[in-house]
């Protein structure tokens, strides 16, 4: 039986938050107060979301850190 791999949180962030708002990586990184390199690594699945980043994302996009 094949297991379904859930999407990386960065993929969800890109599709549900950034694309609908038309945000570039550079714009979103500036708004979050992180480097473009840091946000790019998350969006491309090379880095996870730390608790601190979860709080920043929740505040920026009006969600909860858990989501």
C-alpha positions as CSV (number, residue, x, y, z in Angstrom):
1,X,0.0,0.0,0.0
2,X,1.4,3.4,-1.0
3,X,1.6,6.1,1.6
4,X,0.6,9.6,0.7
5,X,3.3,12.1,1.6
6,X,1.7,15.3,3.0
7,X,2.8,18.6,1.4
8,X,5.6,20.5,2.9
9,X,4.5,23.5,5.0
10,X,6.3,25.8,2.5
11,X,4.2,24.5,-0.4
12,X,1.1,25.2,1.6
13,X,2.3,28.7,2.5
14,X,3.1,29.5,-1.1
15,X,-0.2,28.3,-2.5
16,X,-2.6,29.5,0.1
17,X,-1.0,32.7,1.4
18,X,1.5,34.2,-1.0
19,X,0.1,33.4,-4.4
20,X,-3.4,34.8,-3.7
21,X,-1.9,38.0,-2.5
22,X,0.5,38.3,-5.4
23,X,3.5,38.5,-3.0
24,X,7.0,37.8,-4.2
25,X,9.5,36.0,-2.0
26,X,11.4,39.3,-1.4
27,X,8.2,41.2,-0.4
28,X,7.0,38.4,1.9
29,X,10.5,38.1,3.5
30,X,10.7,41.8,4.2
31,X,7.2,41.8,5.7
32,X,8.1,38.8,8.0
33,X,11.4,40.4,9.0
34,X,13.5,37.5,7.6
35,X,16.0,37.1,4.8
36,X,14.9,36.2,1.3
37,X,17.2,33.2,1.6
38,X,15.5,31.9,4.7
39,X,12.0,32.2,3.3
40,X,13.0,30.7,0.0
41,X,14.4,27.7,1.8
42,X,11.1,27.2,3.5
43,X,9.0,27.6,0.4
44,X,11.2,25.2,-1.6
45,X,11.1,22.5,1.1
46,X,14.7,22.8,2.2
47,X,13.9,24.1,5.7
48,X,11.2,23.6,8.2
49,X,9.1,26.2,10.0
50,X,10.5,27.0,13.5
51,X,8.1,28.0,16.3
52,X,9.3,31.6,15.9
53,X,8.6,31.6,12.2
54,X,5.1,30.0,12.9
55,X,4.3,33.0,15.1
56,X,5.5,35.5,12.4
57,X,3.5,33.7,9.7
58,X,0.4,33.6,12.0
59,X,0.6,37.3,12.7
60,X,1.3,38.3,9.0
61,X,-1.5,36.1,7.5
62,X,-4.1,36.3,10.3
63,X,-3.9,32.6,11.1
64,X,-2.8,30.5,14.1
65,X,0.7,29.2,14.6
66,X,-0.6,25.7,14.5
67,X,-2.0,26.1,11.0
